Amino acid sequence: MKQLICILLLFLVSEIRSFDLVIDEIPDDLENLFDLEVDGFLSKPMMRNGRYQRSTLNDEDSGESVAGDDKISIYSYKVQSTITSRLVDTMIQSKVENKAKHAQNLVFDVQIPKGAFIHNFTMNINGITFTSSIREKSAARQQYAQARAKGKAAGIVRSSALDMENFKAELNVPGGMKVQFEIHYQEMMRRKLGSYEYVIPLQPGRLAKHLEVDVRIIEPQGLRYVHVPNSLGDHFAGITTISKGEKKAHVSFKPTVAQQRKCPTCSATAVDGNFVVTYDVHRETKAGELEIFNGYFIHYFAPDNLDPLPKNILFVIDVSGSMWGLKMKQTVEAMKTILGDLRPDDHFSVVDFNHNVRTWRDDLVAATASQKEDAKKYIQEIHPNGGTNINEALLRAIFILKEASNLGMLDPNSVSMIVLVSDGDPTVGELKLTKIQKNVKQNIPKDVSLFSLGIGFDVDYDFLDRLAHENHGMAQRIFGNQETSSQMKKFYNQVSTPLLKKVEFNYPQGSVSDVTQNSFDNYFGGSEIVVAGKVDADNVQHLQSIITATSSNAELVLETLTDVEGLDDFLKKEPHADPKFTEKLWAYLTINQLLAERNLAPTAALKRNLTRSILQMSLDHHIVTPFTAMLIENPERNERMLADSPQDQKRGCCPVDNDPHFIIHLLKIQENICFNIDSEPGNILNLVSDPDSGIVVNGQLTGAKKRENTKLSTYFGKIGFYFKNKGLKVEISTEMITLKDGSYSTALSWSDTGSIIRKRLLVSVKKDRSVTITVDTEMSFMVLLHRVWKNHPVNVDFLGIYIPPTNRFSPSAHGLIGQFMSEPEVHIFNERPSQDPEKPEATMEVKGHKLTVTSGLQKDYRTDQLFGTNVHCWFVHNSGKGFIDGHYNDYLVPHLYSFLKNP
């Protein structure tokens, strides 16, 4: 009998945020492959240098049970990493078994470092090995379409994340089945604050019979030190071993099952965090290192014995209403430290903005002790309110820098920069993001760098990232929690110590080709500049580089030579070294450079040429980029999955929009479940009822102007919020927003941008777009306004509500949305074709029910308020019957601020 496995893969790297997936049924001859297993798991080929090698399993059984109450057991969880001259190759392998007698989900969920390239993924499902290949996206999609046409496809799965690159595979498998997952990715180590830091997110999720982290470091330049901080906590103190030689080191972490337990009798694992290795190389005698191997060269440049250049810095800080509370408190705390660290020869000023733009000083001032203290007091007294005028704020900062330069106030050896801190999209002034980018690019001097810090989950980070990279800077997202201050200071420390400017690398003519980049705007202390290219074989022995740059005193000229024979001898004798490290590093740097150039391409023709170059390099070097897809197949190539990359989509827990459509995002399984409520105009539905927290959210329905196809569509025309412990009520309709406190009442119009703060509750309105309610900095709610043509024959204005999963409701919370704040156990399996070939069906187990659900798309209006963004959903029919508790009539309440009775 055929058994169907449904699989969900969430694959997110750099610009890639999610992908489509197809899998077919497991073949009939599954049982015949059991005899190929070794100790319960099939020996499978492992990719190394483009070839497969057979691996064997020789792990000893500790005899200690690691299966949880659900009878799912991790047999082994291994991380093996090799660092060859800053190039990291990482393999993560997990072997999992469902020891229950019934079908269950087996999960492989790993975080991929930002900027890493995945180049291989395999699965072994009771003897069937699925391997991966990289294809041009349209070709891969064509094969996917062919699979669908033959009835093989199980449907399309779409998912997304905020800033965390995540790879997740989840299989619903029969009892007794064993699965082995294995992923390979590569990245380049970046030197920050004087050291290289290699971070392995180590979160197996449960006890593992064999858990191992094995890191080997090979650095021809010589290792100065290797350190493993106790990042996983005191629980694991003394378990890690470090063996260090002159040019190589070995780090090993192998906790036993007993050591993994949170307590001696606990069944939960204490392994949940980052395993971190830091190191640095010797560079006392020379500023750079040229390494040539197998036809490629890598040039590392990191001089540290230089005095810092003076800097001219404008801090541009968003103080709009959405920054109120913890975000602003943490920003003020960080800025006090940052201002205190300014050097006497630095010059600075502060620009703060909401719908208006203010400056602490209209001109740059010297960073004297008194000026720094005065700036701290100014920032301390800021009270966030109003809208967001990013365009005018940045242009004001640029004007101040240009004026100072024109007046001869700047040291010719100084470095100028702007640091933008913001948590939102523009709501005042220029609203078009591309226009803001163009305005900044046209006005900012070429020698000024722009750095962006995006705060919060809903910030348009892509916009801030483009803004920074187009103007010689970098960006970072910070999530607006208790760590905001330390994250801001860490980011600032990376960019606040310029040592050189106008750095240029010059190689003998004809000796090198395809160089990634040979000129850089600035070099910051504690970092490293890396140049790579191909080497002409006849000039290998004589390759040198002349580096010119501006230092704090004068023009600087440095020379770097290479010892080719010594490097060859060392690497050929080192069995763990990657013999293709120079080629891989060159490809990694080149693809990243081409992606950056493509983002700035002024013409469509140039963008197409760059796209072709990126695609070809991706295929040649077997790595996933935004223009390729990963095809995962069994040996017969009749069982397929497709990993593709649609655009990034923001999402929260539970959007409610349109008819009214509910979208419940389940974080555990990374799926959207959708259902409609077919009720009557005028009825009031309870969305959240939390008597312990004293919070109610209700929505009143309004109807369309007439029926279509005998159906009258309904929408939310009014939404009420009651915060009982504060005695506050907020009523949002399509006409206005009203805040009530007993007999006190104040209103805001949708036609203006503004904010109201009362009893630590903030109501922020973005003109004709949205209302955000923030409660004690711990909870937030967003309501979107949807306007339609007033003379439309059918449609009416309506509201949508979005509630993020970070809201901390009590366990007693209920309601159509509130019941899902504690996520139920949901299994989706047996995906199969339906009468509509575009809408496959599946079986969903939830709350003791087995439901037939349908795959489809639903509009999410947060990123595109006019047309909406399609997100994938599994639709539950009959007004959510079986998925919601009881019947939808149980959620009708008499008034806009009524609690739900007896949920």
C-alpha positions in Angstrom: 0.0 0.0 0.0 1.4 3.4 -0.9 2.0 5.8 1.9 2.0 9.6 1.3 4.5 11.8 3.0 3.7 15.5 3.1 6.7 17.8 3.5 7.2 21.5 4.2 10.5 23.2 3.5 11.2 26.7 4.6 14.3 28.0 3.0 15.6 31.5 3.6 19.0 32.9 2.7 20.0 36.5 2.2 17.6 37.8 -0.5 15.7 34.4 -0.5 12.8 34.3 1.8 10.7 31.2 0.9 10.0 28.6 -1.7 7.5 26.3 -3.4 7.6 22.6 -2.8 6.5 19.4 -4.5 6.8 15.9 -3.3 5.3 12.7 -4.6 4.3 9.4 -3.0 6.9 7.0 -1.6 7.4 4.0 -3.9 5.7 0.7 -3.4 9.1 -1.1 -2.8 9.8 0.8 0.4 10.0 -2.3 2.5 12.5 -3.9 0.2 15.1 -1.2 1.1 15.1 -1.8 4.8 17.9 -4.3 4.5 20.2 -1.5 3.3 20.0 0.2 6.7 22.9 0.4 9.1 21.8 0.6 12.7 18.4 1.8 11.7 19.6 4.4 9.2 20.6 3.9 5.6 24.2 4.7 4.7 23.9 7.5 2.2 26.2 9.4 -0.2 27.8 12.6 1.2 28.7 15.4 -1.2 32.4 16.5 -1.1 33.9 18.6 -3.9 31.1 17.8 -6.3 31.3 14.0 -5.8 29.4 11.6 -3.6 31.2 9.5 -1.0 29.7 6.6 1.0 29.4 7.2 4.7 29.0 4.7 7.5 27.5 4.9 10.9 29.7 3.6 13.7 28.1 5.5 16.7 27.8 3.5 19.8 24.4 3.2 21.4 24.5 4.8 24.9 21.5 2.7 25.9 19.7 5.8 27.4 16.3 6.5 26.0 15.8 9.9 24.4 12.3 9.5 23.0 9.8 12.0 24.3 6.3 11.5 25.3 5.3 11.7 21.6 7.7 8.7 20.9 9.8 10.8 18.5 13.5 10.2 19.0 16.6 12.0 17.6 19.2 9.3 17.1 21.9 11.8 16.3 22.4 15.5 15.7 25.8 16.5 14.2 27.4 19.7 13.0 30.7 19.4 11.2 32.5 22.5 10.0 35.8 23.2 8.3 37.2 26.7 8.1 39.9 27.0 5.5 41.4 30.5 5.4 38.1 32.2 6.4 35.9 30.0 4.1 33.5 28.0 6.2 31.8 24.7 5.0 29.2 23.6 7.4 27.2 20.3 7.4 24.2 19.8 9.7 22.8 16.3 9.9 19.9 15.0 11.9 18.6 11.4 12.2 15.1 11.1 13.6 12.7 8.2 14.2 9.0 8.1 14.8 8.7 5.2 17.3 5.0 5.6 17.7 2.5 3.3 16.0 0.7 6.2 14.3 1.8 8.9 11.8 3.5 12.0 13.2 5.5 15.0 12.1 9.3 14.7 12.0 11.0 18.1 11.9 14.4 19.3 10.7 14.6 23.0 11.6 18.0 24.9 11.4 19.0 28.5 11.1 21.3 29.5 8.3 23.8 32.3 8.9 22.9 35.6 7.2 24.7 35.7 3.8 25.5 32.0 3.6 24.9 30.1 0.4 23.2 26.6 0.6 24.8 24.3 -1.9 23.4 20.8 -1.0 20.4 19.2 0.8 19.6 15.6 1.0 17.0 13.5 2.8 17.0 9.7 3.4 13.5 8.4 4.1 13.8 4.8 5.1 16.2 4.0 2.3 15.1 6.4 -0.4 17.7 9.2 -0.8 16.6 12.5 -2.2 19.5 14.6 -3.5 19.5 18.2 -4.8 20.6 20.0 -7.9 20.6 23.7 -8.8 18.6 24.7 -11.9 17.7 28.0 -13.6 14.5 29.0 -12.0 12.2 28.7 -15.1 13.6 25.3 -16.0 13.0 24.1 -12.5 9.5 25.5 -12.5 8.8 23.7 -15.8 9.7 20.4 -14.2 7.5 21.2 -11.3 4.6 21.9 -13.8 5.3 18.6 -15.5 5.0 16.9 -12.2 1.7 18.6 -11.5 0.4 17.6 -14.9 1.1 14.0 -14.2 -0.8 14.2 -10.9 2.4 13.9 -8.9 2.4 17.3 -7.2 1.2 17.7 -3.7 0.6 21.4 -4.1 2.5 24.6 -3.5 3.7 25.7 0.0 4.7 29.4 0.6 6.2 30.7 3.7 8.3 33.7 4.9 10.3 35.1 7.8 11.5 38.4 9.0 15.2 38.6 9.2 16.1 35.0 10.2 17.3 32.8 7.5 15.6 29.5 8.3 15.6 26.0 6.7 12.8 23.8 7.9 11.7 20.4 6.7 8.7 18.7 8.2 7.4 15.3 7.2 4.3 13.6 8.4 5.4 9.9 8.4 4.0 6.6 9.5 4.9 4.9 12.8 8.3 3.2 12.8 9.8 5.3 10.0 13.3 6.8 10.2 14.5 10.0 8.4 17.9 11.5 7.9 18.2 15.1 6.9 21.5 16.7 5.8 22.2 20.3 4.7 25.5 21.9 3.5 26.1 25.6 3.3 29.2 27.8 2.9 29.9 31.4 4.1 32.9 33.7 4.4 34.1 34.8 7.9 33.9 38.5 8.4 36.3 40.1 10.8 34.5 42.4 13.2 35.9 44.2 16.2 39.3 42.5 15.8 38.2 38.9 15.6 36.4 36.3 13.4 33.3 34.9 15.0 31.7 31.7 13.8 28.2 31.2 15.1 26.3 27.8 15.0 22.6 28.1 16.0 22.4 24.8 18.0 18.7 24.0 18.6 18.0 20.3 18.2 14.6 20.8 19.9 14.9 17.6 22.0 17.4 15.2 23.5 19.7 13.5 21.0 21.4 10.1 21.7 24.5 11.4 19.9 25.0 15.1 19.8 28.3 16.5 18.4 29.7 19.8 17.1 33.1 19.4 15.4 34.9 22.5 14.1 38.3 22.4 12.3 40.2 25.6 11.6 43.0 25.8 9.1 44.6 29.2 8.7 47.9 29.5 6.7 48.5 32.9 8.2 48.8 31.4 11.6 46.4 31.4 14.6 46.9 34.0 17.2 44.2 32.6 19.5 41.0 30.4 19.5 38.3 30.9 22.1 34.9 29.3 22.7 32.8 31.5 25.0 30.3 29.8 27.3 27.4 31.0 25.1 25.2 28.0 25.8 25.3 28.7 29.5 27.0 27.4 32.6 25.2 24.1 32.2 27.8 23.1 29.6 30.9 24.5 31.3 34.0 22.4 30.8 32.5 20.1 28.1 34.1 21.8 25.0 37.7 20.8 24.1 40.1 22.9 22.1 43.2 21.6 20.5 45.3 24.5 18.9 48.5 24.3 16.8 50.4 27.0 15.0 48.1 27.1 11.9 45.2 24.8 12.8 42.8 24.0 15.6 40.2 21.5 16.5 37.1 22.4 18.6 34.8 19.6 19.9 31.6 19.6 21.8 30.0 16.3 22.7 27.6 16.4 25.6 26.2 13.1 26.8 22.4 12.6 27.1 22.7 13.2 30.8 24.6 16.5 30.2 22.0 17.6 27.7 19.1 17.3 30.2 17.9 20.5 31.8 17.8 18.7 35.1 18.7 15.1 36.1 15.0 14.0 35.7 14.0 16.3 32.9 13.1 15.0 29.4 13.7 18.5 27.9 17.1 19.5 26.4 19.2 22.4 27.7 20.9 22.7 24.3 19.2 25.8 23.0 21.3 28.7 21.8 24.4 29.6 19.8 27.6 27.7 19.8 30.3 30.3 19.2 33.9 30.0 18.1 36.1 33.2 17.9 39.6 33.5 16.7 42.1 35.8 15.0 45.2 35.3 12.9 48.8 36.7 13.1 49.3 40.0 11.3 51.9 41.7 13.4 54.6 42.1 10.7 52.5 43.0 7.7 49.2 44.6 6.9 48.0 42.0 4.4 48.2 38.4 3.2 48.2 37.2 -0.4 47.2 33.5 -0.7 47.4 31.8 -4.1 46.2 28.3 -4.7 44.8 26.3 -7.7 44.7 29.3 -10.0 43.0 31.8 -7.7 44.2 34.4 -5.2 42.7 35.8 -2.0 44.1 39.0 -0.6 43.3 39.8 3.1 44.0 43.3 4.2 43.6 44.3 7.9 46.2 46.8 9.3 45.5 47.6 13.0 48.5 49.7 14.0 47.1 53.0 12.6 45.5 56.0 14.3 41.8 56.5 13.8 40.7 59.0 11.2 38.5 61.9 12.6 34.8 61.4 11.6 32.0 63.8 10.9 28.8 62.0 11.9 25.1 63.0 11.7 22.7 60.9 13.9 19.3 60.9 12.2 16.7 59.5 14.8 13.1 58.7 14.1 10.9 60.1 17.0 7.5 59.4 15.5 4.7 58.0 17.6 5.5 54.4 16.8 8.9 54.8 18.6 7.1 55.5 21.9 7.9 53.2 24.8 10.6 50.6 25.0 12.0 51.4 21.5 12.7 55.0 22.4 14.0 54.1 25.9 16.5 51.7 24.5 17.5 54.1 21.7 18.2 56.9 24.2 20.2 54.5 26.3 22.3 53.4 23.4 22.8 57.0 22.1 24.1 58.1 25.5 26.9 55.5 25.2 27.6 56.2 21.6 27.8 60.0 22.1 30.1 59.4 25.1 32.5 57.4 22.9 33.0 60.2 20.4 36.7 61.4 20.2 37.8 65.0 20.7 38.7 65.3 16.9 35.2 64.1 15.8 32.4 66.4 14.8 28.7 65.6 15.1 25.1 66.7 15.3 21.7 65.1 15.9 18.7 65.3 13.6 15.4 64.0 15.1 12.3 63.7 13.0 8.6 62.8 13.1 6.3 64.8 10.7 8.6 67.7 11.3 12.4 67.7 11.3 14.5 69.3 14.1 18.2 69.6 14.7 20.0 69.7 18.0 22.6 72.0 16.2 22.3 73.4 12.8 26.0 72.9 12.2 28.5 70.2 13.0 30.2 70.8 16.4 33.3 69.4 18.0 32.8 66.4 20.2 33.9 68.2 23.4 32.7 66.9 26.8 30.3 69.8 27.3 28.8 69.3 23.8 28.3 65.6 24.2 26.6 66.1 27.6 24.3 68.7 26.0 23.4 66.3 23.2 22.6 63.6 25.7 20.2 65.9 27.6 18.5 66.8 24.3 17.9 63.2 23.4 16.8 62.3 26.9 14.0 64.9 26.6 12.5 63.6 23.3 8.9 62.6 23.4 7.9 60.5 20.4 4.7 61.5 18.6 3.4 62.2 15.1 4.3 60.8 11.6 7.5 59.9 9.8 9.2 62.2 7.3 12.3 60.2 6.4 13.0 62.1 3.1 13.3 65.5 4.6 15.3 64.3 7.6 18.0 62.7 5.4 18.2 65.7 3.1 18.6 67.9 6.1 21.5 65.7 7.4 23.1 65.8 3.9 22.8 69.6 3.8 24.5 70.0 7.1 27.5 67.8 5.9 27.7 69.6 2.6 27.6 73.0 4.2 30.3 72.1 6.6 32.5 70.9 3.7 31.8 74.0 1.6 32.8 76.2 4.6 36.1 74.3 5.0 35.1 73.1 8.5 36.1 69.4 7.8 39.5 67.9 8.1 40.5 66.7 4.6 41.5 63.4 6.1 38.2 62.9 8.0 35.4 60.4 7.1 31.8 61.6 6.9 28.8 59.4 7.7 25.1 59.5 8.5 23.5 56.9 10.9 19.7 56.6 10.3 17.6 55.0 13.1 14.0 54.3 12.2 11.2 51.9 12.8 8.7 52.7 10.1 7.8 53.6 6.6 7.4 57.2 5.6 4.0 58.6 6.3 4.6 62.4 5.8 6.2 64.3 2.9 7.6 62.1 0.2 6.1 58.6 0.5 7.4 56.9 -2.6 10.4 54.8 -1.5 12.1 54.9 -4.9 11.8 58.7 -5.0 13.4 58.9 -1.5 16.3 56.7 -2.7 16.7 58.9 -5.8 16.7 62.1 -3.7 19.3 60.8 -1.4 21.5 59.4 -4.2 21.4 62.7 -6.1 22.3 64.9 -3.1 24.7 62.9 -1.0 28.4 63.5 -1.6 30.3 60.4 -2.9 32.6 60.4 0.1 29.7 60.2 2.6 28.5 56.8 3.9 24.9 56.1 5.0 24.3 53.4 7.7 20.7 52.3 8.5 19.3 50.7 11.6 15.8 49.4 11.2 13.9 48.8 14.5 11.0 46.4 14.9 9.3 43.6 13.1 7.3 45.7 10.7 10.0 48.0 9.4 10.6 48.0 5.7 14.1 46.6 6.1 14.6 46.0 2.4 14.2 49.8 1.8 16.7 50.7 4.5 19.1 48.1 3.2 18.9 49.5 -0.3 19.3 53.0 1.0 22.5 52.1 2.8 24.2 49.9 0.2 23.5 52.5 -2.5 25.4 55.0 -0.5 28.6 53.1 0.7 27.1 51.9 3.9 25.4 48.9 5.5 22.2 48.1 7.3 21.0 46.0 10.2 17.6 45.1 11.6 17.0 45.3 15.3 13.8 43.8 16.7 12.9 46.5 19.3 13.1 44.4 22.5 15.2 44.5 25.6 18.4 43.9 23.5 17.9 47.0 21.3 20.4 49.1 23.2 23.2 46.6 23.1 22.5 45.7 19.4 22.7 49.4 18.5 26.0 49.9 20.2 27.5 46.8 18.7 26.4 47.9 15.2 27.9 51.4 15.8 31.2 50.0 17.1 31.6 48.2 13.7 31.5 51.4 11.7 32.8 54.0 14.2 36.6 53.6 13.8 37.7 54.6 10.3 41.5 54.0 9.9 41.9 54.5 6.1 39.9 56.1 3.2 40.1 55.7 -0.5 41.8 52.3 -0.3 43.0 50.9 -3.7 44.7 47.6 -4.6 47.0 47.6 -7.6 48.4 44.4 -9.2 51.0 44.0 -12.0 49.3 44.3 -15.4 48.4 41.0 -16.9 49.0 39.0 -13.7 45.4 38.8 -12.5 41.9 38.8 -13.9 38.2 38.8 -12.8 39.1 40.7 -9.6 36.1 41.1 -7.4 36.8 44.7 -6.4 40.0 46.7 -6.1 38.9 50.0 -4.5 37.1 50.7 -1.3 35.8 53.9 0.3 36.9 53.3 3.9 38.6 50.7 6.1 37.4 50.5 9.7 39.5 49.2 12.6 38.9 45.6 13.6 37.5 44.7 10.2 39.1 43.3 7.1 39.1 44.0 3.3 39.1 41.0 1.1 39.9 41.0 -2.6 39.9 37.9 -4.9 40.5 37.0 -8.5 42.1 34.6 -10.9 45.9 34.4 -11.3 47.9 34.0 -14.5 50.0 30.9 -14.1 53.2 32.5 -15.5 53.1 35.3 -12.9 52.2 33.3 -9.8 55.7 33.5 -8.2 56.0 37.2 -8.7 52.5 38.4 -7.7 52.5 41.4 -5.5 50.1 44.2 -4.5 50.7 47.9 -4.0 48.0 49.3 -1.7 47.4 53.1 -1.6 45.2 54.8 0.9 44.8 58.0 3.0 45.7 57.6 6.7 45.4 60.0 9.6 48.7 61.6 8.7 49.4 61.3 5.0 49.1 59.1 1.9 49.9 55.5 2.7 51.7 53.0 0.4 51.9 49.4 1.4 53.3 46.3 -0.4 52.1 42.8 0.0 54.0 39.8 -1.3 53.2 36.1 -1.2 54.9 32.8 -0.4 53.3 30.4 -3.0 55.5 27.4 -2.3 55.0 27.5 1.4 51.2 27.7 1.1 51.1 24.8 -1.4 53.2 22.5 0.8 51.1 23.3 3.9 47.7 22.8 2.3 48.6 19.6 0.4 49.7 18.0 3.7 46.5 19.1 5.6 43.7 16.5 5.1 40.9 18.7 6.4 41.7 21.7 4.2 39.3 22.5 1.4 41.4 22.3 -1.8 38.9 24.6 -3.6 38.8 27.3 -0.9 40.2 30.0 -3.1 37.8 29.3 -6.0 34.8 29.1 -3.6 35.8 32.4 -1.9 36.2 34.1 -5.3 32.8 32.8 -6.4 31.2 33.9 -3.1 32.6 37.4 -3.3 31.9 37.8 -7.0 28.2 36.8 -6.7 27.7 39.1 -3.8 29.3 42.0 -5.7 27.2 41.3 -8.8 24.0 41.2 -6.7 25.0 44.6 -5.3 25.7 46.0 -8.7 22.4 44.7 -10.0 20.5 46.6 -7.3 22.2 49.8 -8.5 22.0 49.1 -12.2 20.8 52.4 -14.0 19.4 50.6 -17.0 17.3 47.5 -17.7 19.8 46.2 -20.2 22.6 46.3 -17.6 20.4 44.7 -15.0 19.7 41.8 -17.5 23.4 41.3 -18.2 24.2 41.2 -14.5 21.3 38.7 -13.9 22.8 36.4 -16.6 26.2 36.6 -15.0 24.8 35.8 -11.5 22.8 32.9 -12.9 25.7 31.3 -14.7 28.0 31.5 -11.6 25.2 30.1 -9.5 24.9 27.1 -11.8 28.7 26.7 -12.2 29.3 26.7 -8.4 26.1 24.9 -7.4 24.7 27.5 -5.0 21.2 28.9 -4.5 20.7 32.6 -5.3 17.6 34.6 -6.1 17.8 33.5 -9.8 18.0 29.7 -9.2 15.9 27.0 -7.7 16.9 23.8 -5.9 15.4 20.7 -7.4 15.3 17.8 -4.9 14.8 14.3 -6.4 15.0 10.6 -5.6 17.4 8.4 -7.7 14.7 7.5 -10.3 13.9 11.3 -10.7 10.2 10.6 -10.4 9.8 12.0 -6.9 10.5 15.7 -6.8 10.4 18.8 -4.7 11.0 22.4 -5.9 12.6 25.1 -3.8 11.8 28.5 -5.2 12.0 32.1 -4.0 8.9 34.4 -4.1 9.2 37.9 -2.6 9.5 38.5 1.1 6.2 38.9 2.9 5.6 40.4 6.3 3.1 38.5 8.4 1.8 38.3 11.9 -0.3 35.9 13.8 -3.7 36.6 12.7 -4.8 38.9 10.0 -8.6 39.5 9.5 -9.6 41.2 6.2 -12.3 41.3 3.6 -15.3 39.0 3.8 -14.2 38.6 6.7 -11.4 36.2 6.0 -9.4 35.0 9.0 -5.7 34.0 8.4 -4.2 32.2 11.3 -0.4 31.8 11.0 0.8 28.8 12.9 4.5 29.4 13.9 5.3 25.8 14.8 4.4 24.4 11.4 4.9 27.6 9.4 1.5 27.3 7.8 -1.5 29.6 7.3 -4.9 28.3 8.1 -7.8 30.4 6.6 -11.5 30.4 7.2 -14.4 32.7 6.5 -17.3 33.7 8.8 -20.6 34.0 7.0 -22.7 36.1 9.3 -25.2 39.0 9.0 -24.5 42.8 8.8 -24.8 44.4 12.2 -23.6 41.3 14.1 -20.7 41.8 16.4 -18.0 39.0 16.5 -15.6 38.6 19.4 -12.0 38.4 18.2 -10.1 38.4 21.5 -11.6 38.0 25.0 -9.0 37.9 27.8 -10.7 38.4 31.2 -7.4 37.9 33.1 -5.6 40.6 31.2 -8.8 42.7 30.9 -8.6 43.0 27.1 -11.4 42.7 24.6 -11.3 43.1 20.8 -14.6 42.9 18.9 -15.6 43.6 15.3 -19.0 44.7 13.9 -20.0 43.6 10.4 -21.2 45.8 7.6 -22.6 44.5 4.4 -21.9 45.2 0.7 -24.4 47.4 -1.2 -26.0 44.5 -2.9 -25.8 40.8 -3.3 -23.6 39.1 -6.0 -24.5 35.6 -7.1 -27.1 35.4 -4.3 -24.4 36.1 -1.7 -24.1 39.3 0.4 -20.4 39.9 1.3 -19.7 41.2 4.8 -16.8 43.2 6.2 -15.7 44.7 9.4 -17.0 48.3 9.4 -16.2 49.0 13.1 -13.7 47.5 15.5 -13.7 48.1 19.3 -10.9 47.7 21.8 -11.6 47.6 25.6 -8.7 47.8 28.0 -10.6 47.2 31.3 -7.6 47.6 33.6 -7.0 51.1 32.2 -10.6 52.0 31.8 -9.9 52.9 28.1 -12.0 52.1 25.0 -10.9 52.6 21.4 -13.5 52.7 18.6 -12.2 52.5 15.0 -14.6 52.9 12.2 -14.1 53.8 8.5 -14.8 57.4 9.4 -12.8 58.1 12.5 -10.8 56.9 15.5 -12.1 57.6 19.0 -10.3 57.1 22.4 -12.7 57.1 25.4 -11.7 57.3 29.1 -14.9 57.5 31.1 -16.5 60.9 30.2 -13.3 62.0 28.4 -13.3 61.4 24.7 -11.0 62.5 21.9 -11.0 61.7 18.2 -8.6 61.5 15.2 -9.5 61.6 11.6 -8.3 59.2 8.9 -7.4 62.3 6.8 -4.5 63.2 9.2 -1.4 61.6 10.6 -1.3 61.9 14.4 -1.1 60.2 17.8 -2.9 60.1 21.1 -1.2 58.9 24.4 -3.2 58.2 27.5 -2.4 55.9 30.5 0.5 54.4 28.6 -1.7 53.5 25.7 -0.6 54.9 22.3 -2.9 55.3 19.3 -1.0 56.2 16.1 -2.7 57.0 12.9 -1.1 56.9 9.5 -3.1 59.1 7.1 -5.7 57.0 5.2 -3.7 53.8 5.9 -3.6 52.3 9.3 -4.0 52.7 13.1 -1.5 51.1 15.5 -2.5 50.6 19.2 0.5 50.0 21.5 -0.2 49.0 25.1 2.6 49.4 27.7 5.1 48.7 25.0 4.2 45.0 25.4 1.2 44.6 23.1 0.3 46.0 19.7 -2.7 45.9 17.3 -2.9 47.1 13.7 -6.0 48.1 11.9 -5.9 48.8 8.1 -8.4 51.1 6.3 -9.6 49.9 2.9 -11.1 52.7 0.8 -13.1 52.0 -2.3 -14.6 54.3 -4.9 -17.6 55.9 -3.2 -19.8 55.3 -6.3 -18.9 51.6 -6.6 -22.1 49.7 -7.2 -21.3 46.9 -4.7 -18.2 47.4 -2.5 -18.0 49.5 0.7 -15.1 50.8 2.8 -14.0 48.3 5.4 -11.3 47.5 8.0 -8.8 44.7 8.5 -7.1 43.8 11.8 -3.7 42.3 12.4 -2.5 40.9 15.8 1.2 39.9 16.1 2.1 36.6 17.8 4.4 38.5 20.3 1.4 39.8 22.2 1.4 38.3 25.7 -2.2 37.3 26.5 -3.1 35.2 29.4 -3.8 31.5 29.1 -7.5 32.3 29.4 -7.6 34.3 26.2 -10.2 33.1 23.7 -12.3 34.4 20.8 -12.1 33.8 17.1 -8.4 34.9 17.1 -7.6 34.7 20.8 -7.9 30.9 21.0 -5.0 30.6 18.6 -2.5 32.7 20.7 -1.7 29.3 22.3 -1.0 27.4 19.1 -2.9 24.1 18.8 -1.3 21.0 17.5 -2.0 20.8 13.8 -1.0 18.0 11.4 -1.6 18.4 7.6 -1.0 15.3 5.6 -2.3 13.2 2.7 -2.2 16.0 0.2 -4.0 14.9 -3.0 -5.5 16.3 -6.2 -9.0 17.7 -6.0 -11.6 18.3 -8.7 -9.9 21.7 -9.3 -6.3 20.8 -10.3 -5.1 24.2 -9.1 -6.5 23.6 -5.5 -5.2 20.4 -4.0 -6.8 19.0 -0.9 -5.3 17.6 2.3 -6.4 16.1 5.6 -5.9 18.3 8.7 -5.9 16.8 12.2 -6.7 19.5 14.9 -8.5 19.4 18.2 -9.6 15.8 17.8 -11.1 16.5 14.3 -10.1 15.3 10.9 -10.9 18.0 8.4 -10.7 18.2 4.6 -8.9 21.4 3.8 -8.2 23.0 0.4 -5.0 24.7 -0.8 -5.3 28.2 -2.2 -4.3 31.9 -1.9 -5.6 34.6 0.3 -5.0 38.4 0.2 -2.8 39.9 2.9 -3.1 43.7 2.7 -0.3 44.8 4.9 2.4 45.2 2.3 0.1 46.3 -0.6 -2.9 48.0 0.8 -4.5 48.5 -2.6 -4.2 45.1 -4.3 -3.0 42.9 -1.4 -0.3 40.2 -1.5 -1.2 36.6 -2.1 -0.2 34.3 0.7 -0.8 30.5 0.7 -3.5 29.1 2.9 -5.2 25.9 3.8 -8.9 26.8 3.8 -11.2 25.3 6.4 -14.8 25.2 5.1 -18.1 25.8 6.9 -17.1 28.9 8.8 -14.1 27.3 10.4 -16.0 24.3 11.8 -13.7 21.9 13.6 -10.8 24.4 13.6 -12.4 27.0 15.8 -13.9 25.9 19.2 -17.7 25.4 18.8 -19.8 27.2 16.2 -19.2 30.7 15.0 -22.5 31.8 16.5 -20.9 31.2 19.9 -18.7 34.2 19.3 -21.5 36.7 18.8 -21.6 39.4 21.5 -24.2 42.1 22.2 -22.0 45.2 22.4 -18.7 46.5 20.9 -16.9 46.2 24.2 -18.5 43.0 25.6 -16.4 40.1 26.9 -17.2 36.6 25.6 -19.3 34.7 28.0 -18.3 31.1 28.9 -15.8 30.5 26.1 
